[in-house]
Amino acid sequence: MPSRSPVLFTFAAVLGAIVLWLAPCSPRAEPPAATARAAVGAPQPAPPSVLAPELARDTTVERRELPPRVDAAEQPQPAAPRNEAPHLAGSVELHLEVTDSHGGPLDAVVSASLSRSHRVEHFTERDGAPWLPKHPELVWGEPFKSEAAGVMGHMRGSVEARPPANSGGPHVVPLDTLFARALEKSNLTTKLQPLPLELMVARVGFERPHHYGLVLAIDPSELRPERPLVLHASLQLPTSCEVTGRVRAPAGERTHLRAALFAWDGVEPGPVALAMVSAHDEQGSFGLELGCTSAHVVVLFADGLRPHSRILPTGFSGDLGLVVLERGESISGRADLDGAGVRALVRAEFARPGVGALRPLVGGWVRWTPAGFEWDRLSTSTDAEGAFEFGGLAQARYAVALGGVSGAYSSDAGAREFDAPARGLVLSPSLCRVRLQLFLEGVPAADSSFEILDHGPSGAVQASRRTDSNGEAVLWLDPSRAVKVRFWLGASEGSKPVGLERTVECSALGSAAPVRVDF
């Protein structure tokens, strides 16, 4: 027996070494709380190089890394509470006084939208109050010139002021919708909430609106369901010169009356109208703002009536009173083709225009003469019987031409001169009647498509036609030049037609000259 003890001791030692080697790979038992705190609080001593077999079975050695030390300044801060979509306990109104440079009330339309230049989300807090860092000079509740000109009228969510109860009352602008939208975007925790607005003030009867900004500070806790929260502001439009007046048509005339403003350099008007307005009520009232440092020309006009012009000197500001437009002279007649009235486009313009400036207006072009603007380059369409009429003309000589005749293929049928007034005119275009006969391999090409291609002095004309059951078609062409005709032949189901061009000429006016085209 004594001889076996060394063997047993050796076996026990080997077994202990195996257990020690397998111990880190076995599942770890959860250390007691005291052990965990010690592991975090101080570094653990290194494990002994040899452990007794009994200790190896009952002990688990655990290593832990210390958590990284985080600076307090770098710790994430909780986000400021965000206002949820609020349910307003009451309504908010802006009472805006709009006056002129002398303090008198103005008849205007006021619209308000959330500002794009001073967004709610750009505000921050300073000393417990809203603050806009990009605009530290901002004064709450005082209007300022806005940079949103040209954008305001198309912004979403705009509201319009109700008209004043009387001529001297304020414009009442409801702000409930805009304030609710502003609160949804605000991250402020302060008591006061900013409401940045863009205001567009358009004087009734005037073309150009004025744009202003306005930032209000609102306390939502002051809202009451029984009465609106009223905020007051006043706005004085800048000093400017203006021309006002009334324009009417002669008795029995119903037409759209307008006023246009041009710059005046002492010789002729500017190239384009600076502003243009319509008479906005039954009295024909209009108004145009002027620059006080330059001269202008105002023209009152309507379709079919003679324009009325007035030169306004530098610094002019006043009322023109009532202006009744004149009927002027007229030119009327009928477009005739082969003895019958025909639909056509008729043009009229000064036969001897001189050197006056030509300027565009609604309904045509006007030319400046020493006496003022007169209609020039007018166009009208005839009725089914070929009748036409031009009104509102000066006592001058006009060139009248048929620019397009139904069923005829000529971009310009020639012009004739007449002294206004002129009535009962018969305009017969100088056209040649062609009887086209189309044959395909000796057989009449019935129901075949073709196009007319004409390039005359007034532009290009292109029209589509078809031959009849006998392969024939009647064309009215300009005898002064050849006209191209493009035929589409060989079309069948599932195939594309082939285009072939021919030149067709005719020199006998009014005759039915036969023209045969063979393919």
Disulfide bonds with the S-S distance in Angstrom:
Cys241-Cys292 2.21
Cys432-Cys506 1.43
